Amino acid sequence: MPIDATQPYDDGNVFARILRGELPSKTVYEDEWALAFHDINPQAPVHILVIPKGPYVSWDDFTATGSDAEVAGFIRAVGHVAREAGLVAPGYRLLANIGGHGHQEVPHLHVHIFGGRQFREMIPAPRG
């Protein structure tokens, strides 16, 4: 169910639990700013999630309240993961779902890295 990106941070969300080591993940990268791991329900041949280590609900929350070092470190981590996965030359898609209209399901900022196939539509046409 989509969440409200303006809600307070929920320390019990699945990504917070992964960061604390309470839930397993198939880690592909970790540094002081970010953790990257394979999605448990991949939507492409390569589907990696990158999350900041700080308690941020959304992109808005992160860019408004995160330190310059956290923001830069997170963005650099996303690029590093894409390069290490060999996705730069063929191309890849980044997706960050924010709030209800963006269909954000976990109240912790995360970026999806999709690769390994050709992507078509940017946004599916409305049904009707």
TIVO-2410 file (N, C-alpha, C; in nm, 3 decimals):
# residues 128
REC num residu      c1      c2      c3 atome chaine
REC   1      M   0.085  -0.118   0.000     N      A
REC   1      M   0.000   0.000   0.000    CA      A
REC   1      M   0.090   0.124   0.000     C      A
REC   2      P   0.065   0.219  -0.091     N      A
REC   2      P   0.146   0.341  -0.095    CA      A
REC   2      P   0.139   0.418   0.036     C      A
REC   3      I   0.248   0.487   0.067     N      A
REC   3      I   0.257   0.561   0.192    CA      A
REC   3      I   0.257   0.712   0.166     C      A
REC   4      D   0.236   0.786   0.272     N      A
REC   4      D   0.244   0.932   0.269    CA      A
REC   4      D   0.389   0.970   0.295     C      A
REC   5      A   0.454   1.032   0.197     N      A
REC   5      A   0.597   1.065   0.208    CA      A
REC   5      A   0.626   1.175   0.310     C      A
REC   6      T   0.521   1.236   0.366     N      A
REC   6      T   0.543   1.339   0.466    CA      A
REC   6      T   0.529   1.284   0.609     C      A
REC   7      Q   0.499   1.156   0.621     N      A
REC   7      Q   0.483   1.097   0.754    CA      A
REC   7      Q   0.617   1.089   0.825     C      A
REC   8      P   0.616   1.078   0.958     N      A
REC   8      P   0.742   1.062   1.031    CA      A
REC   8      P   0.808   0.928   0.996     C      A
REC   9      Y   0.937   0.922   1.014     N      A
REC   9      Y   1.011   0.799   0.986    CA      A
REC   9      Y   0.964   0.687   1.078     C      A
REC  10      D   0.939   0.571   1.021     N      A
REC  10      D   0.899   0.451   1.095    CA      A
REC  10      D   1.020   0.361   1.111     C      A
REC  11      D   1.076   0.354   1.230     N      A
REC  11      D   1.196   0.276   1.257    CA      A
REC  11      D   1.174   0.126   1.245     C      A
REC  12      G   1.049   0.083   1.228     N      A
REC  12      G   1.019  -0.059   1.212    CA      A
REC  12      G   1.003  -0.101   1.067     C      A
REC  13      N   1.027  -0.010   0.972     N      A
REC  13      N   1.010  -0.048   0.831    CA      A
REC  13      N   1.114  -0.151   0.790     C      A
REC  14      V   1.086  -0.222   0.682     N      A
REC  14      V   1.169  -0.334   0.639    CA      A
REC  14      V   1.314  -0.292   0.612     C      A
REC  15      F   1.336  -0.173   0.555     N      A
REC  15      F   1.473  -0.131   0.525    CA      A
REC  15      F   1.549  -0.093   0.652     C      A
REC  16      A   1.480  -0.034   0.748     N      A
REC  16      A   1.544  -0.006   0.877    CA      A
REC  16      A   1.586  -0.138   0.943     C      A
REC  17      R   1.503  -0.238   0.931     N      A
REC  17      R   1.534  -0.369   0.989    CA      A
REC  17      R   1.651  -0.436   0.917     C      A
REC  18      I   1.659  -0.418   0.785     N      A
REC  18      I   1.774  -0.470   0.710    CA      A
REC  18      I   1.901  -0.399   0.755     C      A
REC  19      L   1.895  -0.266   0.769     N      A
REC  19      L   2.012  -0.190   0.812    CA      A
REC  19      L   2.061  -0.234   0.950     C      A
REC  20      R   1.970  -0.272   1.038     N      A
REC  20      R   2.008  -0.318   1.172    CA      A
REC  20      R   2.049  -0.465   1.175     C      A
REC  21      G   2.039  -0.534   1.063     N      A
REC  21      G   2.077  -0.675   1.057    CA      A
REC  21      G   1.969  -0.769   1.108     C      A
REC  22      E   1.848  -0.720   1.127     N      A
REC  22      E   1.738  -0.802   1.174    CA      A
REC  22      E   1.676  -0.887   1.063     C      A
REC  23      L   1.691  -0.842   0.940     N      A
REC  23      L   1.642  -0.915   0.823    CA      A
REC  23      L   1.759  -0.933   0.727     C      A
REC  24      P   1.763  -1.046   0.658     N      A
REC  24      P   1.874  -1.069   0.564    CA      A
REC  24      P   1.855  -0.993   0.434     C      A
REC  25      S   1.966  -0.968   0.367     N      A
REC  25      S   1.963  -0.911   0.233    CA      A
REC  25      S   2.085  -0.965   0.158     C      A
REC  26      K   2.073  -0.967   0.027     N      A
REC  26      K   2.185  -1.008  -0.057    CA      A
REC  26      K   2.260  -0.880  -0.099     C      A
REC  27      T   2.353  -0.840  -0.012     N      A
REC  27      T   2.424  -0.714  -0.027    CA      A
REC  27      T   2.518  -0.716  -0.147     C      A
REC  28      V   2.517  -0.608  -0.224     N      A
REC  28      V   2.611  -0.592  -0.335    CA      A
REC  28      V   2.710  -0.480  -0.309     C      A
REC  29      Y   2.674  -0.387  -0.216     N      A
REC  29      Y   2.764  -0.276  -0.186    CA      A
REC  29      Y   2.723  -0.214  -0.053     C      A
REC  30      E   2.823  -0.168   0.022     N      A
REC  30      E   2.795  -0.096   0.145    CA      A
REC  30      E   2.911  -0.003   0.174     C      A
REC  31      D   2.878   0.119   0.216     N      A
REC  31      D   2.977   0.213   0.265    CA      A
REC  31      D   2.914   0.289   0.381     C      A
REC  32      E   2.974   0.398   0.424     N      A
REC  32      E   2.921   0.468   0.540    CA      A
REC  32      E   2.789   0.539   0.513     C      A
REC  33      W   2.754   0.560   0.385     N      A
REC  33      W   2.634   0.636   0.350    CA      A
REC  33      W   2.519   0.552   0.297     C      A
REC  34      A   2.550   0.435   0.240     N      A
REC  34      A   2.447   0.361   0.168    CA      A
REC  34      A   2.466   0.210   0.178     C      A
REC  35      L   2.356   0.140   0.155     N      A
REC  35      L   2.356  -0.005   0.144    CA      A
REC  35      L   2.282  -0.039   0.016     C      A
REC  36      A   2.338  -0.129  -0.064     N      A
REC  36      A   2.274  -0.174  -0.187    CA      A
REC  36      A   2.259  -0.325  -0.182     C      A
REC  37      F   2.143  -0.373  -0.226     N      A
REC  37      F   2.115  -0.516  -0.221    CA      A
REC  37      F   2.015  -0.552  -0.330     C      A
REC  38      H   2.012  -0.681  -0.365     N      A
REC  38      H   1.919  -0.730  -0.466    CA      A
REC  38      H   1.777  -0.726  -0.413     C      A
REC  39      D   1.684  -0.683  -0.499     N      A
REC  39      D   1.543  -0.683  -0.464    CA      A
REC  39      D   1.494  -0.828  -0.451     C      A
REC  40      I   1.411  -0.856  -0.352     N      A
REC  40      I   1.363  -0.993  -0.333    CA      A
REC  40      I   1.254  -1.031  -0.434     C      A
REC  41      N   1.200  -0.933  -0.505     N      A
REC  41      N   1.100  -0.958  -0.609    CA      A
REC  41      N   1.141  -0.882  -0.734     C      A
REC  42      P   1.248  -0.928  -0.802     N      A
REC  42      P   1.304  -0.850  -0.913    CA      A
REC  42      P   1.206  -0.831  -1.028     C      A
REC  43      Q   1.209  -0.710  -1.083     N      A
REC  43      Q   1.124  -0.674  -1.196    CA      A
REC  43      Q   1.205  -0.664  -1.327     C      A
REC  44      A   1.332  -0.699  -1.322     N      A
REC  44      A   1.422  -0.696  -1.438    CA      A
REC  44      A   1.535  -0.794  -1.409     C      A
REC  45      P   1.613  -0.833  -1.511     N      A
REC  45      P   1.726  -0.924  -1.485    CA      A
REC  45      P   1.820  -0.872  -1.377     C      A
REC  46      V   1.843  -0.740  -1.374     N      A
REC  46      V   1.917  -0.677  -1.266    CA      A
REC  46      V   1.820  -0.582  -1.196     C      A
REC  47      H   1.801  -0.601  -1.066     N      A
REC  47      H   1.713  -0.514  -0.988    CA      A
REC  47      H   1.775  -0.500  -0.851     C      A
REC  48      I   1.842  -0.387  -0.832     N      A
REC  48      I   1.914  -0.359  -0.707    CA      A
REC  48      I   1.851  -0.238  -0.641     C      A
REC  49      L   1.836  -0.246  -0.510     N      A
REC  49      L   1.788  -0.133  -0.431    CA      A
REC  49      L   1.907  -0.068  -0.363     C      A
REC  50      V   1.909   0.065  -0.360     N      A
REC  50      V   2.011   0.140  -0.287    CA      A
REC  50      V   1.938   0.228  -0.187     C      A
REC  51      I   1.977   0.217  -0.060     N      A
REC  51      I   1.911   0.294   0.046    CA      A
REC  51      I   2.016   0.373   0.123     C      A
REC  52      P   1.980   0.494   0.164     N      A
REC  52      P   2.072   0.567   0.253    CA      A
REC  52      P   2.067   0.503   0.391     C      A
REC  53      K   2.176   0.516   0.465     N      A
REC  53      K   2.180   0.459   0.599    CA      A
REC  53      K   2.106   0.544   0.702     C      A
REC  54      G   2.080   0.670   0.671     N      A
REC  54      G   2.007   0.756   0.762    CA      A
REC  54      G   1.857   0.734   0.753     C      A
REC  55      P   1.783   0.779   0.854     N      A
REC  55      P   1.638   0.758   0.861    CA      A
REC  55      P   1.559   0.862   0.780     C      A
REC  56      Y   1.553   0.844   0.650     N      A
REC  56      Y   1.484   0.938   0.562    CA      A
REC  56      Y   1.367   0.869   0.495     C      A
REC  57      V   1.250   0.933   0.500     N      A
REC  57      V   1.129   0.876   0.442    CA      A
REC  57      V   1.129   0.887   0.290     C      A
REC  58      S   1.172   1.002   0.237     N      A
REC  58      S   1.157   1.029   0.094    CA      A
REC  58      S   1.273   1.114   0.041     C      A
REC  59      W   1.272   1.133  -0.090     N      A
REC  59      W   1.372   1.219  -0.153    CA      A
REC  59      W   1.361   1.360  -0.097     C      A
REC  60      D   1.239   1.409  -0.077     N      A
REC  60      D   1.219   1.542  -0.022    CA      A
REC  60      D   1.279   1.552   0.119     C      A
REC  61      D   1.248   1.455   0.203     N      A
REC  61      D   1.302   1.451   0.340    CA      A
REC  61      D   1.455   1.449   0.336     C      A
REC  62      F   1.511   1.363   0.253     N      A
REC  62      F   1.656   1.345   0.244    CA      A
REC  62      F   1.726   1.472   0.199     C      A
REC  63      T   1.677   1.533   0.092     N      A
REC  63      T   1.745   1.651   0.038    CA      A
REC  63      T   1.722   1.776   0.123     C      A
REC  64      A   1.615   1.777   0.203     N      A
REC  64      A   1.589   1.891   0.291    CA      A
REC  64      A   1.663   1.881   0.423     C      A
REC  65      T   1.684   1.759   0.472     N      A
REC  65      T   1.741   1.743   0.607    CA      A
REC  65      T   1.872   1.667   0.614     C      A
REC  66      G   1.909   1.596   0.508     N      A
REC  66      G   2.036   1.523   0.507    CA      A
REC  66      G   2.153   1.618   0.492     C      A
REC  67      S   2.267   1.579   0.543     N      A
REC  67      S   2.387   1.662   0.528    CA      A
REC  67      S   2.436   1.655   0.383     C      A
REC  68      D   2.517   1.754   0.346     N      A
REC  68      D   2.576   1.752   0.212    CA      A
REC  68      D   2.654   1.623   0.190     C      A
REC  69      A   2.726   1.578   0.292     N      A
REC  69      A   2.805   1.455   0.279    CA      A
REC  69      A   2.716   1.333   0.259     C      A
REC  70      E   2.603   1.327   0.329     N      A
REC  70      E   2.511   1.213   0.312    CA      A
REC  70      E   2.452   1.211   0.172     C      A
REC  71      V   2.407   1.326   0.124     N      A
REC  71      V   2.345   1.334  -0.008    CA      A
REC  71      V   2.448   1.297  -0.115     C      A
REC  72      A   2.565   1.355  -0.109     N      A
REC  72      A   2.670   1.324  -0.207    CA      A
REC  72      A   2.712   1.178  -0.198     C      A
REC  73      G   2.729   1.128  -0.077     N      A
REC  73      G   2.770   0.989  -0.059    CA      A
REC  73      G   2.668   0.891  -0.114     C      A
REC  74      F   2.540   0.920  -0.093     N      A
REC  74      F   2.434   0.833  -0.145    CA      A
REC  74      F   2.432   0.833  -0.297     C      A
REC  75      I   2.437   0.952  -0.356     N      A
REC  75      I   2.435   0.961  -0.503    CA      A
REC  75      I   2.557   0.893  -0.563     C      A
REC  76      R   2.672   0.910  -0.502     N      A
REC  76      R   2.793   0.841  -0.551    CA      A
REC  76      R   2.778   0.690  -0.538     C      A
REC  77      A   2.714   0.643  -0.431     N      A
REC  77      A   2.693   0.499  -0.413    CA      A
REC  77      A   2.604   0.442  -0.524     C      A
REC  78      V   2.500   0.515  -0.562     N      A
REC  78      V   2.412   0.470  -0.670    CA      A
REC  78      V   2.493   0.453  -0.799     C      A
REC  79      G   2.575   0.553  -0.832     N      A
REC  79      G   2.659   0.544  -0.951    CA      A
REC  79      G   2.758   0.429  -0.944     C      A
REC  80      H   2.819   0.411  -0.828     N      A
REC  80      H   2.915   0.302  -0.808    CA      A
REC  80      H   2.849   0.166  -0.832     C      A
REC  81      V   2.732   0.147  -0.776     N      A
REC  81      V   2.662   0.019  -0.790    CA      A
REC  81      V   2.629  -0.008  -0.937     C      A
REC  82      A   2.580   0.093  -1.009     N      A
REC  82      A   2.549   0.075  -1.151    CA      A
REC  82      A   2.674   0.040  -1.231     C      A
REC  83      R   2.786   0.107  -1.202     N      A
REC  83      R   2.911   0.076  -1.272    CA      A
REC  83      R   2.957  -0.066  -1.242     C      A
REC  84      E   2.956  -0.103  -1.115     N      A
REC  84      E   3.002  -0.236  -1.075    CA      A
REC  84      E   2.913  -0.347  -1.131     C      A
REC  85      A   2.787  -0.317  -1.154     N      A
REC  85      A   2.695  -0.416  -1.212    CA      A
REC  85      A   2.710  -0.424  -1.364     C      A
REC  86      G   2.796  -0.339  -1.421     N      A
REC  86      G   2.819  -0.341  -1.565    CA      A
REC  86      G   2.705  -0.283  -1.647     C      A
REC  87      L   2.632  -0.188  -1.590     N      A
REC  87      L   2.513  -0.137  -1.656    CA      A
REC  87      L   2.533  -0.009  -1.734     C      A
REC  88      V   2.646   0.059  -1.718     N      A
REC  88      V   2.663   0.192  -1.778    CA      A
REC  88      V   2.660   0.186  -1.930     C      A
REC  89      A   2.736   0.096  -1.993     N      A
REC  89      A   2.742   0.092  -2.140    CA      A
REC  89      A   2.608   0.053  -2.203     C      A
REC  90      P   2.541  -0.053  -2.156     N      A
REC  90      P   2.413  -0.082  -2.221    CA      A
REC  90      P   2.301   0.013  -2.175     C      A
REC  91      G   2.315   0.070  -2.057     N      A
REC  91      G   2.213   0.159  -2.003    CA      A
REC  91      G   2.131   0.092  -1.895     C      A
REC  92      Y   2.064   0.174  -1.818     N      A
REC  92      Y   1.983   0.124  -1.707    CA      A
REC  92      Y   1.880   0.229  -1.670     C      A
REC  93      R   1.791   0.192  -1.581     N      A
REC  93      R   1.688   0.284  -1.534    CA      A
REC  93      R   1.699   0.300  -1.384     C      A
REC  94      L   1.687   0.425  -1.337     N      A
REC  94      L   1.678   0.455  -1.194    CA      A
REC  94      L   1.534   0.494  -1.165     C      A
REC  95      L   1.483   0.448  -1.051     N      A
REC  95      L   1.347   0.483  -1.012    CA      A
REC  95      L   1.343   0.505  -0.862     C      A
REC  96      A   1.286   0.618  -0.822     N      A
REC  96      A   1.259   0.644  -0.681    CA      A
REC  96      A   1.111   0.679  -0.671     C      A
REC  97      N   1.035   0.594  -0.606     N      A
REC  97      N   0.893   0.617  -0.585    CA      A
REC  97      N   0.876   0.703  -0.460     C      A
REC  98      I   0.802   0.814  -0.473     N      A
REC  98      I   0.785   0.906  -0.362    CA      A
REC  98      I   0.636   0.926  -0.335     C      A
REC  99      G   0.593   0.891  -0.214     N      A
REC  99      G   0.456   0.915  -0.171    CA      A
REC  99      G   0.352   0.831  -0.242     C      A
REC 100      G   0.226   0.863  -0.214     N      A
REC 100      G   0.114   0.786  -0.266    CA      A
REC 100      G   0.103   0.786  -0.417     C      A
REC 101      H   0.114   0.903  -0.480     N      A
REC 101      H   0.103   0.908  -0.626    CA      A
REC 101      H   0.222   0.839  -0.692     C      A
REC 102      G   0.336   0.836  -0.626     N      A
REC 102      G   0.453   0.768  -0.678    CA      A
REC 102      G   0.456   0.620  -0.644     C      A
REC 103      H   0.358   0.575  -0.569     N      A
REC 103      H   0.342   0.435  -0.526    CA      A
REC 103      H   0.459   0.388  -0.439     C      A
REC 104      Q   0.503   0.474  -0.348     N      A
REC 104      Q   0.608   0.435  -0.253    CA      A
REC 104      Q   0.546   0.342  -0.150     C      A
REC 105      E   0.606   0.224  -0.132     N      A
REC 105      E   0.550   0.124  -0.042    CA      A
REC 105      E   0.627   0.110   0.090     C      A
REC 106      V   0.754   0.148   0.091     N      A
REC 106      V   0.834   0.139   0.213    CA      A
REC 106      V   0.874   0.281   0.253     C      A
REC 107      P   0.845   0.322   0.377     N      A
REC 107      P   0.873   0.459   0.419    CA      A
REC 107      P   1.019   0.483   0.455     C      A
REC 108      H   1.108   0.442   0.366     N      A
REC 108      H   1.252   0.470   0.376    CA      A
REC 108      H   1.297   0.497   0.233     C      A
REC 109      L   1.360   0.612   0.211     N      A
REC 109      L   1.406   0.646   0.076    CA      A
REC 109      L   1.484   0.529   0.016     C      A
REC 110      H   1.453   0.498  -0.108     N      A
REC 110      H   1.528   0.395  -0.180    CA      A
REC 110      H   1.521   0.421  -0.329     C      A
REC 111      V   1.627   0.382  -0.397     N      A
REC 111      V   1.636   0.396  -0.541    CA      A
REC 111      V   1.647   0.256  -0.599     C      A
REC 112      H   1.564   0.229  -0.699     N      A
REC 112      H   1.572   0.103  -0.773    CA      A
REC 112      H   1.667   0.123  -0.891     C      A
REC 113      I   1.759   0.031  -0.911     N      A
REC 113      I   1.841   0.028  -1.032    CA      A
REC 113      I   1.795  -0.094  -1.111     C      A
REC 114      F   1.742  -0.069  -1.232     N      A
REC 114      F   1.694  -0.176  -1.320    CA      A
REC 114      F   1.788  -0.186  -1.439     C      A
REC 115      G   1.823  -0.306  -1.478     N      A
REC 115      G   1.907  -0.324  -1.596    CA      A
REC 115      G   1.897  -0.465  -1.650     C      A
REC 116      G   1.976  -0.489  -1.754     N      A
REC 116      G   1.982  -0.622  -1.812    CA      A
REC 116      G   1.882  -0.648  -1.922     C      A
REC 117      R   1.805  -0.547  -1.959     N      A
REC 117      R   1.711  -0.561  -2.071    CA      A
REC 117      R   1.676  -0.422  -2.122     C      A
REC 118      Q   1.611  -0.419  -2.239     N      A
REC 118      Q   1.563  -0.294  -2.297    CA      A
REC 118      Q   1.435  -0.251  -2.225     C      A
REC 119      F   1.426  -0.124  -2.188     N      A
REC 119      F   1.305  -0.071  -2.127    CA      A
REC 119      F   1.233   0.015  -2.230     C      A
REC 120      R   1.103   0.014  -2.226     N      A
REC 120      R   1.023   0.088  -2.324    CA      A
REC 120      R   0.957   0.209  -2.261     C      A
REC 121      E   0.832   0.196  -2.226     N      A
REC 121      E   0.755   0.308  -2.175    CA      A
REC 121      E   0.818   0.368  -2.050     C      A
REC 122      M   0.821   0.499  -2.045     N      A
REC 122      M   0.865   0.566  -1.924    CA      A
REC 122      M   0.756   0.552  -1.818     C      A
REC 123      I   0.632   0.585  -1.858     N      A
REC 123      I   0.518   0.576  -1.769    CA      A
REC 123      I   0.406   0.507  -1.846     C      A
REC 124      P   0.349   0.399  -1.791     N      A
REC 124      P   0.240   0.331  -1.863    CA      A
REC 124      P   0.122   0.425  -1.889     C      A
REC 125      A   0.056   0.406  -2.001     N      A
REC 125      A  -0.061   0.485  -2.036    CA      A
REC 125      A  -0.173   0.460  -1.935     C      A
REC 126      P  -0.252   0.562  -1.907     N      A
REC 126      P  -0.363   0.542  -1.813    CA      A
REC 126      P  -0.461   0.438  -1.865     C      A
REC 127      R  -0.514   0.361  -1.773     N      A
REC 127      R  -0.615   0.262  -1.811    CA      A
REC 127      R  -0.750   0.332  -1.817     C      A
REC 128      G  -0.832   0.288  -1.908     N      A
REC 128      G  -0.963   0.352  -1.909    CA      A
REC 128      G  -1.037   0.323  -2.026     C      A
***
